[in-house]
Amino acid sequence: MRGDGEAGPGAAGYIGGWGPPSVTPAGAAFARQVVSQAGQAVRGRERAKNLLWAAGKLADYGIGLGLEPVPGVLPHRSVTGRFAAHSPGLSGPARRTLRTNLRFIARRVVPALAVPDAALPRERAKAPYSPAEIAGFLALAAAQPTAGRRARATALICLGAGAGLAGGDLRAVRGTDVAERSGGVVVTVRSGPRPRVVPVLASYHQQLLESAAWARTRLACGGRDPARRNLTTPLISSLAGGSGLPALDTSRLRATWLAEVAGLLGLATFMQAAGITCSQRLGDIIAGLDPGDEAAAVAVLGGMAR
């Protein structure tokens, strides 16, 4: 164990006499020990009080689990993490504050236990295709040797870049799931974890409707079993090798739709004005908002027929 010397001025005396009735004597003794060892980093009575409270509550929680109230045991991240997540009667902000204070103590008293979190890789969004690249893929689709292949390849491009579908959502679409209504063209996603109706961007309407009319009740992108994960592989292969075109990737087709719709909504302008650089909390913000009906979605998301 190591500390940074004695607690800062104004804190040492308060730490030595701390022992509120809401904390057990053993818990208070542990709190006084570790906060004193935190040394000069503890400046002022208010800071000492917050750290003592966190350490005392942790000690009582650990003692209740049969753990020994010593610095080599309780400040371990496995203990403080469990305490912050599962200790009863605490609000969300209180849990986060307690965890922060306990990690502060651990870094100074038992640094060997305060191993920093490993940086985990973060998957980045795929780059969208340019309008010229999408036009090139559609041209390749139109040049396929049979009517069926032309219809399936066109549907793949239109459902990906025009409606943002990928994976199982894309494979399961049938021709009858594409319909003209609400002032535009929509695709009904019937299976998967998020059944929904998706407006199709106006520039893809005609080609997708023609492909859907050819497919009728069959799968728009071909095949008989949408659960097959390689269902779209032959289509992708048939559209590969175009002059100057990158590889075709359904994730990039979806990213193309996301980027276009984000531009229509002014999302970049909104995030710039709000000072938001990450969308982590946008889901919480919109959870209580009305998403509107199908007609509103068609109008807002660029699906109105031209």
LOKERO-863135 format. One line per field, with one value per residue (C-alpha): residue number from 0; residue in three letters; x, y, z. Coordinates in steps of 0.25 Angstrom, whole numbers. Example, Ala and Ser with C-alpha at 12.3 -4.5 7.8 and 13.67 -1.06 7.14 Angstrom:
% residues 2
k: 0	1
r: ala	ser
east: 49	55
north: -18	-4
up: 31	29
END
This chain:
% residues 306
k: 0	1	2	3	4	5	6	7	8	9	10	11	12	13	14	15	16	17	18	19	20	21	22	23	24	25	26	27	28	29	30	31	32	33	34	35	36	37	38	39	40	41	42	43	44	45	46	47	48	49	50	51	52	53	54	55	56	57	58	59	60	61	62	63	64	65	66	67	68	69	70	71	72	73	74	75	76	77	78	79	80	81	82	83	84	85	86	87	88	89	90	91	92	93	94	95	96	97	98	99	100	101	102	103	104	105	106	107	108	109	110	111	112	113	114	115	116	117	118	119	120	121	122	123	124	125	126	127	128	129	130	131	132	133	134	135	136	137	138	139	140	141	142	143	144	145	146	147	148	149	150	151	152	153	154	155	156	157	158	159	160	161	162	163	164	165	166	167	168	169	170	171	172	173	174	175	176	177	178	179	180	181	182	183	184	185	186	187	188	189	190	191	192	193	194	195	196	197	198	199	200	201	202	203	204	205	206	207	208	209	210	211	212	213	214	215	216	217	218	219	220	221	222	223	224	225	226	227	228	229	230	231	232	233	234	235	236	237	238	239	240	241	242	243	244	245	246	247	248	249	250	251	252	253	254	255	256	257	258	259	260	261	262	263	264	265	266	267	268	269	270	271	272	273	274	275	276	277	278	279	280	281	282	283	284	285	286	287	288	289	290	291	292	293	294	295	296	297	298	299	300	301	302	303	304	305
r: met	arg	gly	asp	gly	glu	ala	gly	pro	gly	ala	ala	gly	tyr	ile	gly	gly	trp	gly	pro	pro	ser	val	thr	pro	ala	gly	ala	ala	phe	ala	arg	gln	val	val	ser	gln	ala	gly	gln	ala	val	arg	gly	arg	glu	arg	ala	lys	asn	leu	leu	trp	ala	ala	gly	lys	leu	ala	asp	tyr	gly	ile	gly	leu	gly	leu	glu	pro	val	pro	gly	val	leu	pro	his	arg	ser	val	thr	gly	arg	phe	ala	ala	his	ser	pro	gly	leu	ser	gly	pro	ala	arg	arg	thr	leu	arg	thr	asn	leu	arg	phe	ile	ala	arg	arg	val	val	pro	ala	leu	ala	val	pro	asp	ala	ala	leu	pro	arg	glu	arg	ala	lys	ala	pro	tyr	ser	pro	ala	glu	ile	ala	gly	phe	leu	ala	leu	ala	ala	ala	gln	pro	thr	ala	gly	arg	arg	ala	arg	ala	thr	ala	leu	ile	cys	leu	gly	ala	gly	ala	gly	leu	ala	gly	gly	asp	leu	arg	ala	val	arg	gly	thr	asp	val	ala	glu	arg	ser	gly	gly	val	val	val	thr	val	arg	ser	gly	pro	arg	pro	arg	val	val	pro	val	leu	ala	ser	tyr	his	gln	gln	leu	leu	glu	ser	ala	ala	trp	ala	arg	thr	arg	leu	ala	cys	gly	gly	arg	asp	pro	ala	arg	arg	asn	leu	thr	thr	pro	leu	ile	ser	ser	leu	ala	gly	gly	ser	gly	leu	pro	ala	leu	asp	thr	ser	arg	leu	arg	ala	thr	trp	leu	ala	glu	val	ala	gly	leu	leu	gly	leu	ala	thr	phe	met	gln	ala	ala	gly	ile	thr	cys	ser	gln	arg	leu	gly	asp	ile	ile	ala	gly	leu	asp	pro	gly	asp	glu	ala	ala	ala	val	ala	val	leu	gly	gly	met	ala	arg
east: 0	4	-1	3	6	-4	-17	-18	-20	-33	-36	-28	-35	-48	-44	-39	-52	-62	-71	-86	-97	-101	-88	-83	-71	-63	-68	-64	-50	-48	-52	-43	-31	-32	-36	-24	-15	-20	-11	-10	-20	-31	-32	-43	-54	-64	-56	-52	-66	-70	-59	-61	-76	-73	-62	-71	-83	-74	-68	-82	-86	-74	-75	-89	-84	-73	-61	-50	-50	-36	-30	-25	-39	-50	-44	-43	-51	-59	-64	-66	-73	-83	-85	-88	-97	-105	-105	-120	-126	-117	-120	-113	-105	-101	-96	-87	-82	-79	-72	-63	-59	-56	-47	-40	-37	-32	-23	-16	-16	-15	-10	-8	-23	-26	-23	-28	-39	-34	-37	-47	-48	-60	-66	-67	-79	-76	-74	-86	-85	-85	-96	-87	-84	-99	-102	-91	-97	-111	-105	-98	-111	-119	-108	-110	-113	-127	-140	-139	-125	-127	-139	-132	-120	-127	-136	-123	-118	-131	-134	-120	-118	-132	-138	-126	-129	-117	-116	-128	-137	-132	-133	-147	-154	-164	-169	-182	-176	-173	-185	-189	-196	-196	-191	-179	-173	-171	-165	-171	-161	-169	-158	-147	-146	-151	-163	-166	-170	-159	-161	-152	-145	-152	-140	-142	-157	-158	-147	-151	-166	-162	-154	-165	-175	-166	-164	-178	-179	-165	-153	-149	-134	-136	-135	-145	-140	-137	-130	-118	-107	-101	-114	-109	-95	-98	-104	-92	-83	-90	-89	-74	-63	-70	-60	-55	-66	-62	-67	-82	-85	-99	-94	-89	-102	-109	-99	-102	-117	-113	-105	-115	-126	-117	-115	-130	-133	-121	-115	-101	-107	-114	-103	-93	-103	-105	-90	-92	-81	-86	-100	-100	-111	-120	-127	-131	-135	-145	-150	-161	-164	-175	-169	-181	-190	-186	-190	-181	-169	-171	-171	-159	-150	-150	-160	-170	-173	-168
north: 0	14	28	42	46	52	57	72	83	84	70	61	65	63	49	45	47	42	32	34	25	21	14	2	4	-6	2	15	10	5	18	26	17	18	33	36	28	36	47	61	58	60	75	81	75	74	65	57	55	50	40	35	33	25	17	14	10	1	-5	-8	-14	-23	-28	-32	-41	-47	-39	-34	-19	-16	-8	-20	-26	-16	-5	-16	-12	-25	-21	-6	-9	-19	-9	3	-6	-14	-7	-4	10	18	27	26	39	34	21	28	38	27	19	31	34	19	18	31	25	12	19	26	15	2	6	-9	-12	1	-5	4	-1	-7	1	-6	-5	3	-1	12	14	10	20	23	22	34	37	33	20	17	20	11	-1	2	2	-12	-17	-12	-19	-33	-44	-48	-41	-48	-45	-30	-29	-36	-28	-15	-18	-21	-7	0	-6	-4	10	15	9	6	-9	-19	-33	-41	-29	-28	-43	-45	-34	-40	-32	-31	-23	-11	-2	11	19	31	39	31	17	9	-5	-13	-20	-32	-41	-39	-31	-18	-19	-6	2	9	20	19	31	37	35	19	18	14	4	-3	-3	-10	-20	-23	-25	-35	-42	-42	-52	-56	-51	-38	-41	-56	-69	-78	-77	-63	-69	-73	-63	-64	-61	-48	-53	-57	-43	-36	-44	-41	-26	-27	-23	-11	-1	9	4	-1	-14	-15	-16	-16	-9	2	3	5	15	22	23	27	39	44	44	50	61	63	64	74	65	70	85	80	73	85	95	86	83	68	60	46	41	32	40	43	30	34	48	42	31	41	47	44	37	41	33	27	39	48	38	38	53	55	44	48	38	47	43	53
up: 0	-2	0	-3	11	21	17	12	22	28	25	34	47	41	36	49	56	45	50	46	53	39	36	45	53	45	32	38	42	28	22	32	28	13	12	21	12	0	6	0	-11	-1	0	9	19	8	-1	11	15	1	0	15	11	-1	6	18	10	2	14	20	7	6	21	18	7	16	11	20	21	17	6	-2	-4	-4	-14	-25	-37	-36	-22	-25	-38	-32	-21	-30	-39	-28	-15	-11	-9	-18	-30	-43	-41	-27	-32	-42	-32	-22	-33	-37	-22	-20	-32	-27	-14	-21	-30	-18	-7	-15	-29	-33	-32	-40	-53	-64	-73	-86	-98	-107	-122	-126	-139	-148	-158	-172	-182	-191	-206	-215	-224	-236	-230	-227	-242	-246	-238	-243	-257	-255	-249	-262	-270	-264	-275	-270	-265	-252	-249	-253	-244	-232	-234	-235	-222	-215	-218	-216	-203	-197	-202	-203	-190	-182	-181	-178	-173	-170	-172	-186	-189	-184	-193	-203	-215	-208	-196	-206	-207	-212	-201	-192	-203	-206	-207	-194	-190	-179	-171	-165	-158	-149	-136	-141	-150	-157	-169	-176	-186	-199	-204	-216	-226	-224	-226	-240	-241	-228	-232	-245	-237	-227	-238	-244	-231	-226	-214	-216	-208	-215	-215	-219	-212	-204	-190	-184	-172	-182	-179	-193	-200	-206	-209	-224	-226	-220	-228	-241	-238	-235	-245	-251	-256	-245	-235	-221	-215	-213	-198	-192	-180	-188	-196	-182	-179	-192	-188	-173	-179	-188	-178	-168	-178	-180	-165	-163	-153	-154	-152	-140	-134	-137	-130	-118	-116	-118	-124	-120	-122	-109	-103	-115	-112	-98	-104	-114	-106	-101	-114	-124	-137	-145	-154	-167	-176	-167	-168	-183	-184	-174	-179	-194	-199	-205	-220	-229
END
